[in-house]
Amino acid sequence: RYDHQQGTVNCLQCGLVLEIGYIDHSQEWRNFAEGNSSGTDRRRTGGVRDDRYGDGGLSLTISGSQGGRQSSGINQMASRINHSDDSKSLHKGNRLIDEWGNSLSLKGNSLNKAKLQFAKIESGKKNLKGRSVESIVAAIIYVVTRQDNIPIKPHDIESATHVDIKEIKSAYKAIKEYVEHIPPLDAPRYCQNFCNKLKLPNDVSKAAFEIASNIKEKRYLDSKNPRTAAAVAIYMAT
């Protein structure tokens, strides 16, 4: 048993002191959640350094009561001082990625990949002038779902981001030169997603996936939409 007050390790059966001067490596302060009633966070560390920003993501942030005229003015002044135009775009893009990614149930790895892609595009966006940050972020989210084999349709992204599907497709074509690899759509990936949504038994889902994989390998429906091939595979399995 660890006695953190005395700094000893004792045997529970005989009481023998096994170790003296034990060092407790756990934190020596309490964490207060951001949503607590006091509104304070007494952690001694700040945010993680982020080299995507010019200031490393370590700029001063002034908090205050929401809706107050004085706090709103101070926040606006701090934003002008701390952030350049490029940094503002990065902050806005990352905020949108977190917001829209969470609404699409994307995991942390996918969100981080999207933020890295956005930072890369922002650093050399000479050919993207006139395009909104929202359309670029929506297109990046679609690219990341393709790279991570997440079967999300462009119309799903349109519903989550409220960016018109035409703008998403146009931005997607514009950012393709900044993206290293975008895997093609395939039926097996959609098949898994459809089976999960339909709550099909595991044996049926496995059979449908094998059929879809066979369709892809034999190139039976190359001219068809991958979602159509996935639907055919599920129909055959059931």
C-alpha positions as CSV (number, residue, x, y, z in Angstrom):
1,R,0.0,0.0,0.0
2,Y,1.3,3.5,-0.9
3,D,1.2,6.0,1.9
4,H,1.5,9.3,0.0
5,Q,1.6,11.4,3.2
6,Q,4.4,9.5,4.8
7,G,6.2,8.7,1.5
8,T,6.3,4.9,2.3
9,V,5.3,1.6,0.7
10,N,3.9,-0.8,3.2
11,C,2.9,-4.5,3.1
12,L,-0.9,-4.9,3.7
13,Q,-0.5,-8.3,5.4
14,C,2.4,-7.8,7.8
15,G,2.9,-4.1,7.9
16,L,6.5,-4.3,6.8
17,V,7.8,-1.0,5.3
18,L,9.1,-1.9,1.8
19,E,10.2,1.5,0.7
20,I,11.0,4.8,2.4
21,G,11.0,8.2,0.8
22,Y,8.7,7.2,-2.0
23,I,8.2,10.0,-4.5
24,D,4.7,10.7,-5.6
25,H,4.8,11.6,-9.3
26,S,1.1,12.5,-9.6
27,Q,0.0,16.1,-10.0
28,E,-0.1,18.3,-6.9
29,W,-3.0,20.5,-7.9
30,R,-6.6,20.0,-8.9
31,N,-7.9,20.4,-12.4
32,F,-11.0,22.5,-12.8
33,A,-13.1,21.8,-15.9
34,E,-13.9,24.7,-18.2
35,G,-17.6,24.5,-17.5
36,N,-17.4,24.7,-13.7
37,S,-19.4,27.2,-11.8
38,S,-16.3,29.3,-10.8
39,G,-15.2,29.6,-14.4
40,T,-11.5,29.1,-13.5
41,D,-8.9,26.7,-14.6
42,R,-6.0,26.3,-12.2
43,R,-3.8,24.1,-14.3
44,R,-0.2,25.4,-14.3
45,T,0.5,24.6,-17.9
46,G,-0.8,26.3,-21.1
47,G,-1.7,24.9,-24.5
48,V,0.6,22.8,-26.6
49,R,2.9,24.8,-28.9
50,D,1.6,24.7,-32.5
51,D,4.1,25.7,-35.1
52,R,1.4,26.1,-37.8
53,Y,0.9,29.6,-36.3
54,G,3.4,32.4,-36.5
55,D,3.2,32.8,-32.7
56,G,3.4,29.1,-32.0
57,G,-0.2,29.2,-30.8
58,L,1.0,30.9,-27.6
59,S,-0.6,34.3,-28.0
60,L,-2.5,35.9,-25.2
61,T,-6.2,35.2,-25.0
62,I,-8.4,37.5,-23.0
63,S,-11.6,36.0,-21.6
64,G,-14.6,37.8,-20.2
65,S,-18.3,37.6,-19.7
66,Q,-20.2,36.8,-22.9
67,G,-22.1,39.7,-24.4
68,G,-20.4,42.4,-22.3
69,R,-19.6,45.5,-24.3
70,Q,-16.3,46.1,-22.5
71,S,-15.1,42.5,-22.8
72,S,-16.2,42.3,-26.4
73,G,-14.1,45.4,-27.2
74,I,-11.1,44.1,-25.4
75,N,-11.3,40.7,-27.2
76,Q,-11.5,42.5,-30.6
77,M,-8.5,44.6,-29.7
78,A,-6.5,41.5,-28.6
79,S,-7.4,39.7,-31.8
80,R,-6.1,42.6,-33.9
81,I,-2.9,42.7,-32.0
82,N,-2.1,39.0,-31.7
83,H,-3.1,37.7,-35.1
84,S,-2.1,38.6,-38.6
85,D,-4.5,38.0,-41.5
86,D,-2.9,34.6,-42.3
87,S,-3.0,33.6,-38.6
88,K,-6.7,34.6,-38.4
89,S,-7.5,32.3,-41.4
90,L,-5.6,29.5,-39.7
91,H,-7.5,30.0,-36.4
92,K,-10.8,30.2,-38.2
93,G,-10.1,27.2,-40.4
94,N,-9.0,25.0,-37.4
95,R,-12.1,26.1,-35.4
96,L,-14.3,25.1,-38.4
97,I,-12.5,21.8,-38.7
98,D,-13.1,21.0,-35.1
99,E,-16.8,22.1,-35.2
100,W,-17.7,20.4,-38.5
101,G,-15.5,17.3,-37.9
102,N,-17.3,16.7,-34.6
103,S,-20.7,17.0,-36.2
104,L,-19.5,14.4,-38.8
105,S,-18.1,12.1,-36.0
106,L,-14.6,12.3,-37.3
107,K,-11.8,11.1,-34.9
108,G,-8.9,13.1,-33.6
109,N,-6.4,11.7,-36.1
110,S,-8.6,12.7,-39.0
111,L,-9.1,16.2,-37.6
112,N,-5.3,16.7,-37.1
113,K,-4.7,15.5,-40.6
114,A,-7.3,18.1,-41.9
115,K,-5.6,20.9,-39.9
116,L,-2.2,20.0,-41.3
117,Q,-3.7,20.0,-44.9
118,F,-5.3,23.3,-44.2
119,A,-2.1,24.9,-42.9
120,K,-0.2,23.6,-46.0
121,I,-2.8,25.0,-48.3
122,E,-2.9,28.4,-46.5
123,S,0.9,28.7,-46.8
124,G,0.7,28.6,-50.6
125,K,-2.8,29.5,-51.6
126,K,-1.8,31.8,-54.6
127,N,-4.3,29.9,-56.8
128,L,-7.1,30.0,-54.2
129,K,-7.8,33.7,-54.1
130,G,-11.5,34.5,-53.9
131,R,-12.4,31.3,-52.3
132,S,-13.9,31.3,-48.8
133,V,-12.3,29.6,-45.8
134,E,-15.5,27.7,-45.4
135,S,-15.4,26.1,-48.8
136,I,-11.7,25.2,-48.5
137,V,-12.3,23.6,-45.1
138,A,-15.3,21.6,-46.4
139,A,-13.2,20.4,-49.3
140,I,-10.4,19.4,-47.0
141,I,-12.7,17.4,-44.8
142,Y,-13.9,15.5,-47.9
143,V,-10.3,14.8,-48.9
144,V,-9.5,13.5,-45.4
145,T,-12.5,11.2,-45.4
146,R,-11.3,9.8,-48.6
147,Q,-7.8,9.3,-47.3
148,D,-8.9,7.7,-44.1
149,N,-11.5,5.4,-45.8
150,I,-14.5,7.1,-44.1
151,P,-17.6,6.7,-46.2
152,I,-19.1,10.2,-46.1
153,K,-20.8,11.6,-49.1
154,P,-20.3,15.2,-50.3
155,H,-24.0,15.9,-49.5
156,D,-23.4,14.8,-45.9
157,I,-20.6,17.4,-45.7
158,E,-22.9,20.0,-47.3
159,S,-25.5,19.3,-44.6
160,A,-22.9,19.6,-41.8
161,T,-21.1,22.7,-43.1
162,H,-24.0,24.5,-44.8
163,V,-21.6,25.1,-47.7
164,D,-23.2,24.6,-51.2
165,I,-22.2,21.4,-52.9
166,K,-21.1,23.3,-56.0
167,E,-18.6,25.4,-53.9
168,I,-17.3,22.2,-52.2
169,K,-16.7,20.5,-55.6
170,S,-15.0,23.6,-57.0
171,A,-12.8,24.0,-54.0
172,Y,-12.0,20.3,-54.1
173,K,-10.7,20.6,-57.7
174,A,-8.6,23.7,-56.7
175,I,-6.9,22.0,-53.7
176,K,-6.1,18.7,-55.4
177,E,-2.7,20.0,-56.5
178,Y,-1.8,20.6,-52.8
179,V,-2.8,17.0,-51.7
180,E,-0.3,14.2,-52.2
181,H,-2.7,11.3,-52.6
182,I,-6.5,10.9,-52.8
183,P,-7.5,7.2,-53.0
184,P,-10.3,6.3,-55.4
185,L,-13.8,5.5,-54.1
186,D,-14.6,1.8,-53.8
187,A,-17.6,-0.4,-53.1
188,P,-16.3,-2.3,-50.1
189,R,-15.8,0.8,-48.1
190,Y,-19.4,1.9,-48.7
191,C,-20.6,-1.6,-48.1
192,Q,-19.4,-1.6,-44.6
193,N,-21.0,1.7,-43.9
194,F,-24.3,0.7,-45.4
195,C,-24.3,-2.6,-43.4
196,N,-23.7,-0.7,-40.2
197,K,-26.6,1.7,-40.9
198,L,-28.9,-1.1,-41.8
199,K,-27.8,-3.0,-38.6
200,L,-27.3,-6.2,-40.6
201,P,-26.0,-9.3,-38.9
202,N,-22.3,-9.9,-38.9
203,D,-22.5,-12.9,-41.2
204,V,-24.5,-10.9,-43.8
205,S,-22.1,-7.9,-43.5
206,K,-19.1,-10.2,-44.0
207,A,-20.7,-11.8,-47.0
208,A,-21.7,-8.5,-48.5
209,F,-18.1,-7.1,-48.0
210,E,-16.6,-10.2,-49.8
211,I,-19.0,-9.8,-52.7
212,A,-18.2,-6.1,-53.0
213,S,-14.5,-6.9,-52.9
214,N,-15.0,-9.5,-55.6
215,I,-16.9,-7.0,-57.7
216,K,-14.1,-4.5,-57.3
217,E,-11.4,-7.0,-58.1
218,K,-13.1,-8.4,-61.2
219,R,-14.1,-4.9,-62.3
220,Y,-17.6,-6.0,-63.0
221,L,-19.2,-2.5,-62.3
222,D,-16.3,-0.1,-63.1
223,S,-18.6,2.2,-64.9
224,K,-21.1,2.3,-62.1
225,N,-21.2,4.4,-58.9
226,P,-19.4,2.6,-56.0
227,R,-22.5,3.1,-53.9
228,T,-24.5,1.2,-56.5
229,A,-22.1,-1.7,-56.4
230,A,-22.2,-1.7,-52.6
231,A,-26.0,-1.8,-52.7
232,V,-25.9,-4.7,-55.2
233,A,-23.5,-6.6,-52.9
234,I,-25.8,-6.2,-49.9
235,Y,-28.8,-7.2,-52.0
236,M,-27.0,-10.4,-53.1
237,A,-25.9,-11.2,-49.5
238,T,-29.4,-10.9,-48.1
